[in-house]
Amino acid sequence: MQALKRNWLLTGAVAIGGAALGWLYWRYFGCTNGCAITSSPLNSSLYGALMGVLLLHSFKKPVSTAA
């Protein structure tokens, strides 16, 4: 149970960090029109959070079910 809680906390922390990086990208490099992701701080933050979580879970080791 402890490992599951740690996994959720790590995922949440990475999502918050990714959202912050997405917002920073919008703030300094985003465009004002014509861009689907970087034209809005909300879109950019959500995209950053999603990419952070996907990147985190791409490095997880597969769970072995064999005894």
CHARMM-style PDB file with segment names, atoms N, HN, CA, C and O in Angstrom:
ATOM      1  N   MET     1       0.814  -1.191   0.000  1.00  0.00      PROA
ATOM      2  CA  MET     1       0.000   0.000   0.000  1.00  0.00      PROA
ATOM      3  C   MET     1       0.863   1.264   0.000  1.00  0.00      PROA
ATOM      4  O   MET     1       0.508   2.271  -0.613  1.00  0.00      PROA
ATOM      5  N   GLN     2       1.982   1.196   0.685  1.00  0.00      PROA
ATOM      6  HN  GLN     2       2.270   0.378   1.183  1.00  0.00      PROA
ATOM      7  CA  GLN     2       2.893   2.335   0.757  1.00  0.00      PROA
ATOM      8  C   GLN     2       3.476   2.665  -0.614  1.00  0.00      PROA
ATOM      9  O   GLN     2       3.635   3.836  -0.959  1.00  0.00      PROA
ATOM     10  N   ALA     3       3.795   1.628  -1.399  1.00  0.00      PROA
ATOM     11  HN  ALA     3       3.666   0.676  -1.119  1.00  0.00      PROA
ATOM     12  CA  ALA     3       4.366   1.863  -2.733  1.00  0.00      PROA
ATOM     13  C   ALA     3       3.340   2.518  -3.654  1.00  0.00      PROA
ATOM     14  O   ALA     3       3.695   3.354  -4.486  1.00  0.00      PROA
ATOM     15  N   LEU     4       2.076   2.144  -3.508  1.00  0.00      PROA
ATOM     16  HN  LEU     4       1.788   1.466  -2.832  1.00  0.00      PROA
ATOM     17  CA  LEU     4       1.029   2.739  -4.330  1.00  0.00      PROA
ATOM     18  C   LEU     4       0.877   4.220  -4.009  1.00  0.00      PROA
ATOM     19  O   LEU     4       0.711   5.037  -4.915  1.00  0.00      PROA
ATOM     20  N   LYS     5       0.933   4.572  -2.731  1.00  0.00      PROA
ATOM     21  HN  LYS     5       1.069   3.908  -1.995  1.00  0.00      PROA
ATOM     22  CA  LYS     5       0.829   5.981  -2.335  1.00  0.00      PROA
ATOM     23  C   LYS     5       2.022   6.779  -2.866  1.00  0.00      PROA
ATOM     24  O   LYS     5       1.865   7.905  -3.338  1.00  0.00      PROA
ATOM     25  N   ARG     6       3.212   6.186  -2.783  1.00  0.00      PROA
ATOM     26  HN  ARG     6       3.339   5.271  -2.399  1.00  0.00      PROA
ATOM     27  CA  ARG     6       4.406   6.854  -3.292  1.00  0.00      PROA
ATOM     28  C   ARG     6       4.314   7.052  -4.802  1.00  0.00      PROA
ATOM     29  O   ARG     6       4.749   8.080  -5.323  1.00  0.00      PROA
ATOM     30  N   ASN     7       3.754   6.078  -5.500  1.00  0.00      PROA
ATOM     31  HN  ASN     7       3.401   5.244  -5.077  1.00  0.00      PROA
ATOM     32  CA  ASN     7       3.599   6.175  -6.949  1.00  0.00      PROA
ATOM     33  C   ASN     7       2.656   7.325  -7.317  1.00  0.00      PROA
ATOM     34  O   ASN     7       2.937   8.084  -8.244  1.00  0.00      PROA
ATOM     35  N   TRP     8       1.546   7.453  -6.597  1.00  0.00      PROA
ATOM     36  HN  TRP     8       1.318   6.836  -5.844  1.00  0.00      PROA
ATOM     37  CA  TRP     8       0.611   8.538  -6.865  1.00  0.00      PROA
ATOM     38  C   TRP     8       1.221   9.895  -6.544  1.00  0.00      PROA
ATOM     39  O   TRP     8       1.004  10.864  -7.272  1.00  0.00      PROA
ATOM     40  N   LEU     9       1.982   9.968  -5.456  1.00  0.00      PROA
ATOM     41  HN  LEU     9       2.158   9.181  -4.865  1.00  0.00      PROA
ATOM     42  CA  LEU     9       2.626  11.228  -5.101  1.00  0.00      PROA
ATOM     43  C   LEU     9       3.655  11.634  -6.154  1.00  0.00      PROA
ATOM     44  O   LEU     9       3.745  12.807  -6.518  1.00  0.00      PROA
ATOM     45  N   LEU    10       4.421  10.676  -6.637  1.00  0.00      PROA
ATOM     46  HN  LEU    10       4.348   9.723  -6.341  1.00  0.00      PROA
ATOM     47  CA  LEU    10       5.411  10.958  -7.675  1.00  0.00      PROA
ATOM     48  C   LEU    10       4.734  11.404  -8.967  1.00  0.00      PROA
ATOM     49  O   LEU    10       5.180  12.352  -9.613  1.00  0.00      PROA
ATOM     50  N   THR    11       3.660  10.720  -9.338  1.00  0.00      PROA
ATOM     51  HN  THR    11       3.297   9.950  -8.812  1.00  0.00      PROA
ATOM     52  CA  THR    11       2.926  11.095 -10.545  1.00  0.00      PROA
ATOM     53  C   THR    11       2.352  12.497 -10.412  1.00  0.00      PROA
ATOM     54  O   THR    11       2.411  13.282 -11.358  1.00  0.00      PROA
ATOM     55  N   GLY    12       1.798  12.818  -9.248  1.00  0.00      PROA
ATOM     56  HN  GLY    12       1.751  12.180  -8.479  1.00  0.00      PROA
ATOM     57  CA  GLY    12       1.257  14.157  -9.020  1.00  0.00      PROA
ATOM     58  C   GLY    12       2.327  15.225  -9.066  1.00  0.00      PROA
ATOM     59  O   GLY    12       2.120  16.294  -9.639  1.00  0.00      PROA
ATOM     60  N   ALA    13       3.479  14.939  -8.460  1.00  0.00      PROA
ATOM     61  HN  ALA    13       3.647  14.071  -7.994  1.00  0.00      PROA
ATOM     62  CA  ALA    13       4.576  15.912  -8.463  1.00  0.00      PROA
ATOM     63  C   ALA    13       5.088  16.156  -9.881  1.00  0.00      PROA
ATOM     64  O   ALA    13       5.382  17.293 -10.250  1.00  0.00      PROA
ATOM     65  N   VAL    14       5.192  15.103 -10.665  1.00  0.00      PROA
ATOM     66  HN  VAL    14       4.953  14.179 -10.365  1.00  0.00      PROA
ATOM     67  CA  VAL    14       5.656  15.245 -12.052  1.00  0.00      PROA
ATOM     68  C   VAL    14       4.625  16.009 -12.873  1.00  0.00      PROA
ATOM     69  O   VAL    14       4.989  16.823 -13.722  1.00  0.00      PROA
ATOM     70  N   ALA    15       3.338  15.755 -12.628  1.00  0.00      PROA
ATOM     71  HN  ALA    15       3.042  15.094 -11.938  1.00  0.00      PROA
ATOM     72  CA  ALA    15       2.292  16.475 -13.354  1.00  0.00      PROA
ATOM     73  C   ALA    15       2.335  17.966 -13.024  1.00  0.00      PROA
ATOM     74  O   ALA    15       2.183  18.801 -13.916  1.00  0.00      PROA
ATOM     75  N   ILE    16       2.538  18.304 -11.761  1.00  0.00      PROA
ATOM     76  HN  ILE    16       2.662  17.625 -11.037  1.00  0.00      PROA
ATOM     77  CA  ILE    16       2.630  19.712 -11.374  1.00  0.00      PROA
ATOM     78  C   ILE    16       3.872  20.356 -11.976  1.00  0.00      PROA
ATOM     79  O   ILE    16       3.817  21.486 -12.459  1.00  0.00      PROA
ATOM     80  N   GLY    17       4.983  19.642 -11.947  1.00  0.00      PROA
ATOM     81  HN  GLY    17       5.027  18.723 -11.554  1.00  0.00      PROA
ATOM     82  CA  GLY    17       6.210  20.161 -12.562  1.00  0.00      PROA
ATOM     83  C   GLY    17       6.060  20.345 -14.063  1.00  0.00      PROA
ATOM     84  O   GLY    17       6.517  21.345 -14.616  1.00  0.00      PROA
ATOM     85  N   GLY    18       5.427  19.390 -14.720  1.00  0.00      PROA
ATOM     86  HN  GLY    18       5.056  18.578 -14.271  1.00  0.00      PROA
ATOM     87  CA  GLY    18       5.200  19.503 -16.163  1.00  0.00      PROA
ATOM     88  C   GLY    18       4.272  20.652 -16.497  1.00  0.00      PROA
ATOM     89  O   GLY    18       4.471  21.349 -17.492  1.00  0.00      PROA
ATOM     90  N   ALA    19       3.251  20.855 -15.663  1.00  0.00      PROA
ATOM     91  HN  ALA    19       3.090  20.289 -14.854  1.00  0.00      PROA
ATOM     92  CA  ALA    19       2.342  21.981 -15.878  1.00  0.00      PROA
ATOM     93  C   ALA    19       3.086  23.308 -15.711  1.00  0.00      PROA
ATOM     94  O   ALA    19       2.866  24.250 -16.473  1.00  0.00      PROA
ATOM     95  N   ALA    20       3.956  23.374 -14.720  1.00  0.00      PROA
ATOM     96  HN  ALA    20       4.135  22.609 -14.101  1.00  0.00      PROA
ATOM     97  CA  ALA    20       4.743  24.599 -14.513  1.00  0.00      PROA
ATOM     98  C   ALA    20       5.664  24.862 -15.703  1.00  0.00      PROA
ATOM     99  O   ALA    20       5.796  26.001 -16.152  1.00  0.00      PROA
ATOM    100  N   LEU    21       6.292  23.818 -16.203  1.00  0.00      PROA
ATOM    101  HN  LEU    21       6.185  22.894 -15.837  1.00  0.00      PROA
ATOM    102  CA  LEU    21       7.159  23.988 -17.381  1.00  0.00      PROA
ATOM    103  C   LEU    21       6.352  24.361 -18.618  1.00  0.00      PROA
ATOM    104  O   LEU    21       6.809  25.153 -19.442  1.00  0.00      PROA
ATOM    105  N   GLY    22       5.157  23.795 -18.753  1.00  0.00      PROA
ATOM    106  HN  GLY    22       4.786  23.151 -18.084  1.00  0.00      PROA
ATOM    107  CA  GLY    22       4.291  24.169 -19.869  1.00  0.00      PROA
ATOM    108  C   GLY    22       3.873  25.622 -19.794  1.00  0.00      PROA
ATOM    109  O   GLY    22       3.831  26.319 -20.808  1.00  0.00      PROA
ATOM    110  N   TRP    23       3.563  26.083 -18.577  1.00  0.00      PROA
ATOM    111  HN  TRP    23       3.597  25.517 -17.753  1.00  0.00      PROA
ATOM    112  CA  TRP    23       3.205  27.489 -18.411  1.00  0.00      PROA
ATOM    113  C   TRP    23       4.397  28.381 -18.727  1.00  0.00      PROA
ATOM    114  O   TRP    23       4.241  29.407 -19.389  1.00  0.00      PROA
ATOM    115  N   LEU    24       5.581  28.006 -18.267  1.00  0.00      PROA
ATOM    116  HN  LEU    24       5.708  27.173 -17.730  1.00  0.00      PROA
ATOM    117  CA  LEU    24       6.777  28.798 -18.565  1.00  0.00      PROA
ATOM    118  C   LEU    24       7.048  28.844 -20.069  1.00  0.00      PROA
ATOM    119  O   LEU    24       7.458  29.877 -20.599  1.00  0.00      PROA
ATOM    120  N   TYR    25       6.818  27.731 -20.746  1.00  0.00      PROA
ATOM    121  HN  TYR    25       6.485  26.892 -20.315  1.00  0.00      PROA
ATOM    122  CA  TYR    25       6.993  27.721 -22.201  1.00  0.00      PROA
ATOM    123  C   TYR    25       6.024  28.699 -22.857  1.00  0.00      PROA
ATOM    124  O   TYR    25       6.404  29.454 -23.752  1.00  0.00      PROA
ATOM    125  N   TRP    26       4.757  28.682 -22.402  1.00  0.00      PROA
ATOM    126  HN  TRP    26       4.448  28.068 -21.675  1.00  0.00      PROA
ATOM    127  CA  TRP    26       3.785  29.627 -22.941  1.00  0.00      PROA
ATOM    128  C   TRP    26       4.213  31.064 -22.665  1.00  0.00      PROA
ATOM    129  O   TRP    26       4.078  31.933 -23.526  1.00  0.00      PROA
ATOM    130  N   ARG    27       4.722  31.308 -21.477  1.00  0.00      PROA
ATOM    131  HN  ARG    27       4.832  30.602 -20.778  1.00  0.00      PROA
ATOM    132  CA  ARG    27       5.081  32.666 -21.052  1.00  0.00      PROA
ATOM    133  C   ARG    27       6.216  33.241 -21.893  1.00  0.00      PROA
ATOM    134  O   ARG    27       6.180  34.416 -22.256  1.00  0.00      PROA
ATOM    135  N   TYR    28       7.217  32.429 -22.204  1.00  0.00      PROA
ATOM    136  HN  TYR    28       7.246  31.474 -21.908  1.00  0.00      PROA
ATOM    137  CA  TYR    28       8.399  32.947 -22.889  1.00  0.00      PROA
ATOM    138  C   TYR    28       8.467  32.635 -24.383  1.00  0.00      PROA
ATOM    139  O   TYR    28       9.121  33.371 -25.122  1.00  0.00      PROA
ATOM    140  N   PHE    29       7.819  31.576 -24.849  1.00  0.00      PROA
ATOM    141  HN  PHE    29       7.288  30.978 -24.248  1.00  0.00      PROA
ATOM    142  CA  PHE    29       7.945  31.176 -26.247  1.00  0.00      PROA
ATOM    143  C   PHE    29       6.622  31.010 -26.976  1.00  0.00      PROA
ATOM    144  O   PHE    29       6.609  30.862 -28.198  1.00  0.00      PROA
ATOM    145  N   GLY    30       5.508  31.032 -26.252  1.00  0.00      PROA
ATOM    146  HN  GLY    30       5.518  31.153 -25.259  1.00  0.00      PROA
ATOM    147  CA  GLY    30       4.207  30.769 -26.864  1.00  0.00      PROA
ATOM    148  C   GLY    30       3.783  31.834 -27.856  1.00  0.00      PROA
ATOM    149  O   GLY    30       4.217  32.983 -27.781  1.00  0.00      PROA
ATOM    150  N   CYS    31       2.937  31.439 -28.777  1.00  0.00      PROA
ATOM    151  HN  CYS    31       2.584  30.506 -28.838  1.00  0.00      PROA
ATOM    152  CA  CYS    31       2.435  32.391 -29.758  1.00  0.00      PROA
ATOM    153  C   CYS    31       1.053  32.882 -29.325  1.00  0.00      PROA
ATOM    154  O   CYS    31       0.433  32.296 -28.438  1.00  0.00      PROA
ATOM    155  N   THR    32       0.579  33.946 -29.944  1.00  0.00      PROA
ATOM    156  HN  THR    32       1.083  34.422 -30.664  1.00  0.00      PROA
ATOM    157  CA  THR    32      -0.685  34.544 -29.530  1.00  0.00      PROA
ATOM    158  C   THR    32      -1.868  34.089 -30.369  1.00  0.00      PROA
ATOM    159  O   THR    32      -3.009  34.190 -29.920  1.00  0.00      PROA
ATOM    160  N   ASN    33      -1.626  33.593 -31.573  1.00  0.00      PROA
ATOM    161  HN  ASN    33      -0.699  33.511 -31.938  1.00  0.00      PROA
ATOM    162  CA  ASN    33      -2.734  33.112 -32.402  1.00  0.00      PROA
ATOM    163  C   ASN    33      -2.244  32.035 -33.351  1.00  0.00      PROA
ATOM    164  O   ASN    33      -1.082  32.026 -33.756  1.00  0.00      PROA
ATOM    165  N   GLY    34      -3.132  31.142 -33.696  1.00  0.00      PROA
ATOM    166  HN  GLY    34      -4.076  31.150 -33.367  1.00  0.00      PROA
ATOM    167  CA  GLY    34      -2.809  30.125 -34.674  1.00  0.00      PROA
ATOM    168  C   GLY    34      -2.153  28.869 -34.126  1.00  0.00      PROA
ATOM    169  O   GLY    34      -2.013  27.888 -34.856  1.00  0.00      PROA
ATOM    170  N   CYS    35      -1.750  28.870 -32.874  1.00  0.00      PROA
ATOM    171  HN  CYS    35      -1.863  29.667 -32.281  1.00  0.00      PROA
ATOM    172  CA  CYS    35      -1.119  27.694 -32.284  1.00  0.00      PROA
ATOM    173  C   CYS    35      -2.119  27.010 -31.358  1.00  0.00      PROA
ATOM    174  O   CYS    35      -2.674  27.651 -30.465  1.00  0.00      PROA
ATOM    175  N   ALA    36      -2.348  25.746 -31.557  1.00  0.00      PROA
ATOM    176  HN  ALA    36      -1.898  25.226 -32.282  1.00  0.00      PROA
ATOM    177  CA  ALA    36      -3.353  25.047 -30.755  1.00  0.00      PROA
ATOM    178  C   ALA    36      -2.910  24.857 -29.307  1.00  0.00      PROA
ATOM    179  O   ALA    36      -3.737  24.950 -28.399  1.00  0.00      PROA
ATOM    180  N   ILE    37      -1.650  24.599 -29.074  1.00  0.00      PROA
ATOM    181  HN  ILE    37      -0.978  24.523 -29.811  1.00  0.00      PROA
ATOM    182  CA  ILE    37      -1.192  24.287 -27.728  1.00  0.00      PROA
ATOM    183  C   ILE    37      -0.673  25.520 -27.010  1.00  0.00      PROA
ATOM    184  O   ILE    37      -1.053  25.765 -25.865  1.00  0.00      PROA
ATOM    185  N   THR    38       0.175  26.292 -27.645  1.00  0.00      PROA
ATOM    186  HN  THR    38       0.484  26.093 -28.575  1.00  0.00      PROA
ATOM    187  CA  THR    38       0.864  27.366 -26.935  1.00  0.00      PROA
ATOM    188  C   THR    38       0.161  28.715 -27.001  1.00  0.00      PROA
ATOM    189  O   THR    38       0.722  29.713 -26.548  1.00  0.00      PROA
ATOM    190  N   SER    39      -1.047  28.777 -27.551  1.00  0.00      PROA
ATOM    191  HN  SER    39      -1.503  27.966 -27.919  1.00  0.00      PROA
ATOM    192  CA  SER    39      -1.743  30.058 -27.594  1.00  0.00      PROA
ATOM    193  C   SER    39      -2.461  30.366 -26.292  1.00  0.00      PROA
ATOM    194  O   SER    39      -2.845  31.512 -26.056  1.00  0.00      PROA
ATOM    195  N   SER    40      -2.649  29.365 -25.445  1.00  0.00      PROA
ATOM    196  HN  SER    40      -2.337  28.435 -25.636  1.00  0.00      PROA
ATOM    197  CA  SER    40      -3.360  29.539 -24.181  1.00  0.00      PROA
ATOM    198  C   SER    40      -2.511  28.977 -23.044  1.00  0.00      PROA
ATOM    199  O   SER    40      -1.916  27.910 -23.197  1.00  0.00      PROA
ATOM    200  N   PRO    41      -2.442  29.670 -21.910  1.00  0.00      PROA
ATOM    201  CA  PRO    41      -1.665  29.134 -20.787  1.00  0.00      PROA
ATOM    202  C   PRO    41      -2.261  27.840 -20.229  1.00  0.00      PROA
ATOM    203  O   PRO    41      -1.530  26.972 -19.751  1.00  0.00      PROA
ATOM    204  N   LEU    42      -3.578  27.716 -20.290  1.00  0.00      PROA
ATOM    205  HN  LEU    42      -4.172  28.421 -20.678  1.00  0.00      PROA
ATOM    206  CA  LEU    42      -4.219  26.492 -19.808  1.00  0.00      PROA
ATOM    207  C   LEU    42      -3.855  25.303 -20.688  1.00  0.00      PROA
ATOM    208  O   LEU    42      -3.481  24.245 -20.182  1.00  0.00      PROA
ATOM    209  N   ASN    43      -3.962  25.475 -21.998  1.00  0.00      PROA
ATOM    210  HN  ASN    43      -4.265  26.335 -22.408  1.00  0.00      PROA
ATOM    211  CA  ASN    43      -3.605  24.386 -22.920  1.00  0.00      PROA
ATOM    212  C   ASN    43      -2.141  23.992 -22.770  1.00  0.00      PROA
ATOM    213  O   ASN    43      -1.804  22.808 -22.748  1.00  0.00      PROA
ATOM    214  N   SER    44      -1.294  24.975 -22.671  1.00  0.00      PROA
ATOM    215  HN  SER    44      -1.567  25.937 -22.689  1.00  0.00      PROA
ATOM    216  CA  SER    44       0.134  24.707 -22.558  1.00  0.00      PROA
ATOM    217  C   SER    44       0.464  23.990 -21.244  1.00  0.00      PROA
ATOM    218  O   SER    44       1.299  23.086 -21.221  1.00  0.00      PROA
ATOM    219  N   SER    45      -0.185  24.391 -20.164  1.00  0.00      PROA
ATOM    220  HN  SER    45      -0.863  25.125 -20.182  1.00  0.00      PROA
ATOM    221  CA  SER    45       0.046  23.746 -18.862  1.00  0.00      PROA
ATOM    222  C   SER    45      -0.467  22.314 -18.851  1.00  0.00      PROA
ATOM    223  O   SER    45       0.210  21.414 -18.353  1.00  0.00      PROA
ATOM    224  N   LEU    46      -1.658  22.100 -19.397  1.00  0.00      PROA
ATOM    225  HN  LEU    46      -2.207  22.831 -19.801  1.00  0.00      PROA
ATOM    226  CA  LEU    46      -2.200  20.736 -19.442  1.00  0.00      PROA
ATOM    227  C   LEU    46      -1.344  19.828 -20.319  1.00  0.00      PROA
ATOM    228  O   LEU    46      -1.118  18.667 -19.980  1.00  0.00      PROA
ATOM    229  N   TYR    47      -0.872  20.351 -21.436  1.00  0.00      PROA
ATOM    230  HN  TYR    47      -1.056  21.295 -21.712  1.00  0.00      PROA
ATOM    231  CA  TYR    47      -0.007  19.576 -22.318  1.00  0.00      PROA
ATOM    232  C   TYR    47       1.313  19.237 -21.621  1.00  0.00      PROA
ATOM    233  O   TYR    47       1.811  18.118 -21.741  1.00  0.00      PROA
ATOM    234  N   GLY    48       1.875  20.197 -20.900  1.00  0.00      PROA
ATOM    235  HN  GLY    48       1.471  21.107 -20.802  1.00  0.00      PROA
ATOM    236  CA  GLY    48       3.110  19.944 -20.156  1.00  0.00      PROA
ATOM    237  C   GLY    48       2.915  18.892 -19.077  1.00  0.00      PROA
ATOM    238  O   GLY    48       3.778  18.035 -18.884  1.00  0.00      PROA
ATOM    239  N   ALA    49       1.789  18.947 -18.370  1.00  0.00      PROA
ATOM    240  HN  ALA    49       1.088  19.642 -18.527  1.00  0.00      PROA
ATOM    241  CA  ALA    49       1.499  17.943 -17.345  1.00  0.00      PROA
ATOM    242  C   ALA    49       1.355  16.561 -17.969  1.00  0.00      PROA
ATOM    243  O   ALA    49       1.899  15.585 -17.453  1.00  0.00      PROA
ATOM    244  N   LEU    50       0.629  16.476 -19.072  1.00  0.00      PROA
ATOM    245  HN  LEU    50       0.188  17.269 -19.492  1.00  0.00      PROA
ATOM    246  CA  LEU    50       0.444  15.191 -19.755  1.00  0.00      PROA
ATOM    247  C   LEU    50       1.767  14.624 -20.248  1.00  0.00      PROA
ATOM    248  O   LEU    50       2.038  13.436 -20.071  1.00  0.00      PROA
ATOM    249  N   MET    51       2.584  15.457 -20.858  1.00  0.00      PROA
ATOM    250  HN  MET    51       2.364  16.422 -21.001  1.00  0.00      PROA
ATOM    251  CA  MET    51       3.875  14.990 -21.366  1.00  0.00      PROA
ATOM    252  C   MET    51       4.799  14.559 -20.221  1.00  0.00      PROA
ATOM    253  O   MET    51       5.541  13.586 -20.359  1.00  0.00      PROA
ATOM    254  N   GLY    52       4.760  15.268 -19.107  1.00  0.00      PROA
ATOM    255  HN  GLY    52       4.158  16.058 -18.995  1.00  0.00      PROA
ATOM    256  CA  GLY    52       5.565  14.884 -17.953  1.00  0.00      PROA
ATOM    257  C   GLY    52       5.178  13.518 -17.414  1.00  0.00      PROA
ATOM    258  O   GLY    52       6.041  12.689 -17.129  1.00  0.00      PROA
ATOM    259  N   VAL    53       3.876  13.285 -17.275  1.00  0.00      PROA
ATOM    260  HN  VAL    53       3.174  13.959 -17.506  1.00  0.00      PROA
ATOM    261  CA  VAL    53       3.408  11.995 -16.759  1.00  0.00      PROA
ATOM    262  C   VAL    53       3.716  10.872 -17.749  1.00  0.00      PROA
ATOM    263  O   VAL    53       4.131   9.786 -17.343  1.00  0.00      PROA
ATOM    264  N   LEU    54       3.519  11.123 -19.027  1.00  0.00      PROA
ATOM    265  HN  LEU    54       3.182  12.005 -19.356  1.00  0.00      PROA
ATOM    266  CA  LEU    54       3.846  10.096 -20.022  1.00  0.00      PROA
ATOM    267  C   LEU    54       5.334   9.786 -20.026  1.00  0.00      PROA
ATOM    268  O   LEU    54       5.722   8.625 -20.158  1.00  0.00      PROA
ATOM    269  N   LEU    55       6.161  10.793 -19.884  1.00  0.00      PROA
ATOM    270  HN  LEU    55       5.846  11.736 -19.776  1.00  0.00      PROA
ATOM    271  CA  LEU    55       7.602  10.569 -19.833  1.00  0.00      PROA
ATOM    272  C   LEU    55       7.980   9.776 -18.590  1.00  0.00      PROA
ATOM    273  O   LEU    55       8.810   8.869 -18.663  1.00  0.00      PROA
ATOM    274  N   LEU    56       7.383  10.106 -17.453  1.00  0.00      PROA
ATOM    275  HN  LEU    56       6.710  10.842 -17.393  1.00  0.00      PROA
ATOM    276  CA  LEU    56       7.657   9.369 -16.215  1.00  0.00      PROA
ATOM    277  C   LEU    56       7.308   7.893 -16.366  1.00  0.00      PROA
ATOM    278  O   LEU    56       8.098   7.024 -15.997  1.00  0.00      PROA
ATOM    279  N   HSD    57       6.134   7.612 -16.905  1.00  0.00      PROA
ATOM    280  HN  HSD    57       5.493   8.319 -17.205  1.00  0.00      PROA
ATOM    281  CA  HSD    57       5.688   6.228 -17.004  1.00  0.00      PROA
ATOM    282  C   HSD    57       6.355   5.456 -18.135  1.00  0.00      PROA
ATOM    283  O   HSD    57       6.230   4.233 -18.193  1.00  0.00      PROA
ATOM    284  N   SER    58       7.051   6.128 -19.021  1.00  0.00      PROA
ATOM    285  HN  SER    58       7.153   7.122 -18.973  1.00  0.00      PROA
ATOM    286  CA  SER    58       7.760   5.408 -20.071  1.00  0.00      PROA
ATOM    287  C   SER    58       9.036   4.755 -19.542  1.00  0.00      PROA
ATOM    288  O   SER    58       9.589   3.867 -20.190  1.00  0.00      PROA
ATOM    289  N   PHE    59       9.510   5.188 -18.364  1.00  0.00      PROA
ATOM    290  HN  PHE    59       9.061   5.910 -17.837  1.00  0.00      PROA
ATOM    291  CA  PHE    59      10.714   4.615 -17.785  1.00  0.00      PROA
ATOM    292  C   PHE    59      10.431   3.599 -16.684  1.00  0.00      PROA
ATOM    293  O   PHE    59      11.370   3.078 -16.083  1.00  0.00      PROA
ATOM    294  N   LYS    60       9.173   3.304 -16.405  1.00  0.00      PROA
ATOM    295  HN  LYS    60       8.410   3.727 -16.894  1.00  0.00      PROA
ATOM    296  CA  LYS    60       8.841   2.351 -15.345  1.00  0.00      PROA
ATOM    297  C   LYS    60       9.179   0.931 -15.790  1.00  0.00      PROA
ATOM    298  O   LYS    60       9.011   0.567 -16.954  1.00  0.00      PROA
ATOM    299  N   LYS    61       9.650   0.155 -14.849  1.00  0.00      PROA
ATOM    300  HN  LYS    61       9.786   0.450 -13.903  1.00  0.00      PROA
ATOM    301  CA  LYS    61       9.923  -1.246 -15.131  1.00  0.00      PROA
ATOM    302  C   LYS    61       8.620  -2.012 -15.174  1.00  0.00      PROA
ATOM    303  O   LYS    61       7.724  -1.722 -14.382  1.00  0.00      PROA
ATOM    304  N   PRO    62       8.477  -2.986 -16.074  1.00  0.00      PROA
ATOM    305  CA  PRO    62       7.253  -3.782 -16.101  1.00  0.00      PROA
ATOM    306  C   PRO    62       7.159  -4.648 -14.845  1.00  0.00      PROA
ATOM    307  O   PRO    62       8.164  -5.135 -14.329  1.00  0.00      PROA
ATOM    308  N   VAL    63       5.954  -4.823 -14.379  1.00  0.00      PROA
ATOM    309  HN  VAL    63       5.137  -4.427 -14.798  1.00  0.00      PROA
ATOM    310  CA  VAL    63       5.721  -5.640 -13.186  1.00  0.00      PROA
ATOM    311  C   VAL    63       5.723  -7.100 -13.580  1.00  0.00      PROA
ATOM    312  O   VAL    63       5.016  -7.509 -14.501  1.00  0.00      PROA
ATOM    313  N   SER    64       6.519  -7.878 -12.878  1.00  0.00      PROA
ATOM    314  HN  SER    64       7.092  -7.545 -12.130  1.00  0.00      PROA
ATOM    315  CA  SER    64       6.602  -9.319 -13.158  1.00  0.00      PROA
ATOM    316  C   SER    64       5.531 -10.043 -12.351  1.00  0.00      PROA
ATOM    317  O   SER    64       5.444  -9.882 -11.134  1.00  0.00      PROA
ATOM    318  N   THR    65       4.713 -10.843 -13.040  1.00  0.00      PROA
ATOM    319  HN  THR    65       4.783 -10.973 -14.029  1.00  0.00      PROA
ATOM    320  CA  THR    65       3.658 -11.589 -12.366  1.00  0.00      PROA
ATOM    321  C   THR    65       4.057 -13.037 -12.138  1.00  0.00      PROA
ATOM    322  O   THR    65       3.336 -13.774 -11.466  1.00  0.00      PROA
ATOM    323  N   ALA    66       5.195 -13.461 -12.685  1.00  0.00      PROA
ATOM    324  HN  ALA    66       5.781 -12.863 -13.231  1.00  0.00      PROA
ATOM    325  CA  ALA    66       5.646 -14.846 -12.514  1.00  0.00      PROA
ATOM    326  C   ALA    66       6.203 -15.034 -11.109  1.00  0.00      PROA
ATOM    327  O   ALA    66       6.888 -14.163 -10.572  1.00  0.00      PROA
ATOM    328  N   ALA    67       5.898 -16.178 -10.533  1.00  0.00      PROA
ATOM    329  HN  ALA    67       5.342 -16.886 -10.969  1.00  0.00      PROA
ATOM    330  CA  ALA    67       6.347 -16.458  -9.165  1.00  0.00      PROA
ATOM    331  C   ALA    67       7.630 -17.246  -9.157  1.00  0.00      PROA
ATOM    332  OT1 ALA    67       8.150 -17.568  -8.089  1.00  0.00      PROA
TER     333      ALA     67
END
